[in-house]
Amino acid sequence: MRTRAQNNIFKPKIFTATKYPLPVIDEPRTITEALRSPHWRASVSEEYNALVRNGTWVLVPASEAQNVVGCMWIFRTKRKCDGSIDRYKSRLVAKGYSQCPGVDFHETFSPVIKHPTIKVVLTVALSHGWSLHQMDVNNAFLQGHLDETVYMKQPPALFIRITHLIFAN
């Protein structure tokens, strides 16, 4: 049996159900490409600052004993219902595929709600006359706790801006 990917069948990245075709926006593939655009530069800065604010990592000296995973930036253009651009989304992710199951980690779990659960909640709320509210938590994935010790290389193409004098003559 051949999969869709093996037959070069992929989901289109453009909205085809709109009255007028939406312009295709080239999303950058590398951080270097992204930093050339002011929109993407602001998005990268916002993501990086959120990671730093949440204390996502601690700088430690390199060691040969640990498996150090790399990282990469993912870029997506988020659109509103009418097809206009809502925002430019950047996300820094660790390359977890270089880890060995059973050695670097044991069990993984992603708390994602399933569609039947949503339908049940909506049905119960409707039958009891309850009102529903929707909310979104910015950087919600940063609120989780990591039980394993993971070492990641520093993000590429980003540098530290010095705010206090540390120079020697």
Secondary structure, 3 states (H helix, E strand, C coil): CCCCCCCCCCCCCCCCCCCCCCCCCCCCCCHHHHCCCHHHHHHHHHHHHHHHHCCCCCCCCCCCCCCEECEEEEEEEEECCCCCEEEEEEEEEECHHHCCECCCECCCCCCCCCHHHHHHHHHHHHHHCCCCCCCCCCCHHHHCCCCCCCEECCCCCCCCCCCCCCCCC
